[in-house]
């Protein structure tokens, strides 16, 4: 099942000095959206579900061929039964960006932050979190893994309130394992909102993070890295979870991800221990292992990731789990024969996805996502807020409006365009980017290319930043990134 041990130590001895030399650390700035004079998405948003149904029916044979050609015969994404001696079911969520109700009065400055942010539904993040944790308890997985950006901007109150909620999951016998994201520690952007004001809030230090979440991985860890908040959790006698802290927060918080020489040495020790014990090891980090997106190219991928890939593949690790990108995606290392990375979208961003990983004793796995049914939760819990009771209709226009505003702001720099043309182009851009975030851009390839606004983008929009994104999404969106089965 695994590679021969011969030569492994020599390979590692060559890799680690390179890692040590590459500790100049950078890392994924999500695109920022500036406020723009833009109205809400028009009637097109109200018919989004109809558009999506139409888009599904127009998937071309070329798209289907492109989907299947990305996998080898041994890795077809089809259902298969198994006589596995053991199966692990792990629920994954990331980038919750929880924000304590105690830090806002819901006033205009808070609403402006939400409306002109990057698509996180912070207004209802408390309800989204409760709905998700109810679903975790209902499905009762072998573990719940939260891969960073637990809070909006590292507010101590947000961390404490979220940890209190997580105890309910543990009380149902489900281990909860957390690691920090770039927003969570030593973040001087921690804020509270009162009326028209944005005021400083108390942020969280590394020691405080570990103390707050001590019951969620740290106290039960088989090994802790003394140089970071990384740890090894032995799920059972078959599977270990390697929870890697890829964040930079000392002495100051940074967006990008990197791993120090000392932590790499600790990682190597855990990989060797798993090998010697004959157990499977699944690494988890906040930042991405592979270059998953040309849109968000800066500060997303772990610095010196090529050497990290070599290290993991040397130990025959088949799978890596991450978040940070807020986009649903997956990729295999460049030779297409190495490690797979599954990037789960943000739980806070429509359509509020989480993932389920089924990992088998023969090292085959099935990764699939589900969208959280906030609407059903709201009705069950007798909520009165209309947005929650009609969440399926609320969430799509909300996110598309964010992308619409981004496009309008960019297209305002193109004087040749009329207001009507900008409107058409922004509507089309918002549709395409919405599907990109869902990992379903393949569904709208044909409708987008047949839309009159597509030609406007080709003629006058490609020189803009959003034009570059438009082109890339069409190139990238050739498959469904919500499901992968490797046998």
Protein Blocks (a to p, Z undefined) as FASTA:
>chain_A
ZZcfehklmmmmmmmmmmmmmmcccdddcddddddddddddfklmmmmmmmmmmmmmpcf
klmmmmmmmpcfklcccddddfbfbdcdddddehklpacfklpghiaklmmmmmmmnopa
fklmmmmmmmmmmmmmmnopabdcdeejkbfnopaklmmmmmmmmmmmmmnopacddddd
fklgopakbccdehjbccddddddfklmmmmmmmnojlmpcbdcfkbccdcddfblmbcc
ddddfbdfbfbdcfbdcddfklmmmmmmmmmmmmmnopacddddfbdfbdfbfklmghkb
cghklmmmmmmmmnopabdcdehkopacddddfklpaccddddddfkbcehiaddddddf
kopacdddddddfklmmmmnopabfklmmmmmmmmmmmmmmmmmmmmmmmmmmmkbcfkl
mmmmmmmmmmmmmmmmnopmmmmmmmmmmpmklmmmmmmmmmpmklmmmmmmmmmmmccf
kbccdZZ
